[in-house]
Amino acid sequence: MQFRKTIPAIALGVVSLTVPIAASAGTDSSSPAIEATTADSSQVESATLTDNNGKPSRSLSVKAAPKGAANEAATRSEKVFSTGEVTGEEFSSIGLSWKKESAVDSGLTAETRIHREGVWGPWQNVPLGLDDGVAEEAKRAGAPAFYTDDADGAEVRFTSPKGSLPQDLKLSFIDPAKSPATSSSSSSSSSSSDREPRTAQAGQPDVKLRKDWGADESLADPGYKTQPSIKAALVHHTVTGNNSYTQEQVPQIINGIYIQHITVLGYGDFPYHFVVDRFGGIWEGRKGSIEMRPGTEIPGILGGHASGFNTNTFGVAMLGNFEPNNSEGGEDTGPDPKPTEAMTTSLADLLAWKAGQYELAPEGSTQLVSAGGGGTNPHPTGTVLDVPVISAHKDVNVTACPGAKLYETLPDLRKQVADRLGSA
């Protein structure tokens, strides 16, 4: 992918970035340009926005907060950092990431506007995932992949009340279409005739395989990440920026999550075991999640979905944002962003299948032990939590996930799962 900054000039080669920026807050400068180069993969190209001390590179302009703010004392140190307009080859998601150990201003926000078909779109909030924690296996911290739908340009701006940015902050452009697996899967993603043969499991709903969303298996760690058993399911939402996606866009969105987590954030594989889309499609996320069941060579698959609580759990992510009034970022969710009926039906089918395999009581409770990690996991190592067998991410970590409108459906969801098992 080749990108350029339109004002002032930027070029992203494999990837190179050359641009003068303001030397200090609120000023313009003609300081000599510098060049920063990173190379990720054929699907990702990244520009470095801050150095290892959090100092902005010359790819960012810096301005002080506007004067006359309502609370001068609170905004005295606030700064706005902007990439300017960056255009180039087509991509379908953007990613933001930073050094795993970096301190991050808790009030930091990000916005983007996307260039598509010759037009710049409106500004949208980009969810930074500051309340999602960092999985133990991750090498970097960062935001969820933000779906842009075949864009060819973006401008990103950050607002920090403390006037600071994370260390080694990077902006990544993600293009799953460059994956050799994607082109071969795109025409058959909804066809069951092209699925690899598998032994049918009792109660198994239709679950699309990783190849159906175009997973490039060469990116993931080889083999399976196994664990002894499963005691609970944790429900998430993806906050990928778009609640009105089409059925045809689903594989691309899932693939963007995969590439962001592996190539940019350094995960070993897809973070969630399964993904459910708004049309009721169920997709295999982490490798081995379909096959895992007690008494086999894969009694459980260890995920990367909940800081300190990946052991003895599996994660299901609902594709979208179910927090009201867009507070999580992306497309405006309005006051009542409930999951669709097709989505909740498929989620219940999926949970009934796995609960039946592991002999879990859908309306019961279980105990999970914290592996620590700090951040959004407030429970020290060894802390025992009593949680519902069907829980949400927010039941174990300090987070809004899976969104208030999805969270309020969980009591009915548990009953639906119990009913399915009772009639099995």
Sequence and secondary structure as in RCSB ss.txt:
>XXXX:A:sequence
MQFRKTIPAIALGVVSLTVPIAASAGTDSSSPAIEATTADSSQVESATLTDNNGKPSRSLSVKAAPKGAANEAAT
RSEKVFSTGEVTGEEFSSIGLSWKKESAVDSGLTAETRIHREGVWGPWQNVPLGLDDGVAEEAKRAGAPAFYTDD
ADGAEVRFTSPKGSLPQDLKLSFIDPAKSPATSSSSSSSSSSSDREPRTAQAGQPDVKLRKDWGADESLADPGYK
TQPSIKAALVHHTVTGNNSYTQEQVPQIINGIYIQHITVLGYGDFPYHFVVDRFGGIWEGRKGSIEMRPGTEIPG
ILGGHASGFNTNTFGVAMLGNFEPNNSEGGEDTGPDPKPTEAMTTSLADLLAWKAGQYELAPEGSTQLVSAGGGG
TNPHPTGTVLDVPVISAHKDVNVTACPGAKLYETLPDLRKQVADRLGSA
>XXXX:A:secstr
  EEETTTT  BSSSEEEE   SSTT       EEEE   BTTEEEEE B TTS B TT EEEE  TT S HHHH
TT EEEE   EEEEEEEEEEEEEETT    TT EEEEEEEETTEE   EEE   TTS   TT SEEE   EEEEE
EEEEEEEEEETTS   TT EEEEE GGGSHHHHHHHTTTT STTS      TT   EE GGGGT  TTTS SS  
B S   EEEEEE   S SS  GGGHHHHHHHHHHIIIIIT  SS SSSEEE TTS EEE STTTTT  TTSS S 
B  SSSTT  TTEEEEEESS  SGGGTT SS   S     HHHHHHHHHHHHHHHHHTT  TTSEEEEE     T
T  S TT EEEEESEEEGGGTSSS TT HHHHTTHHHHHHHHHHHHHT 
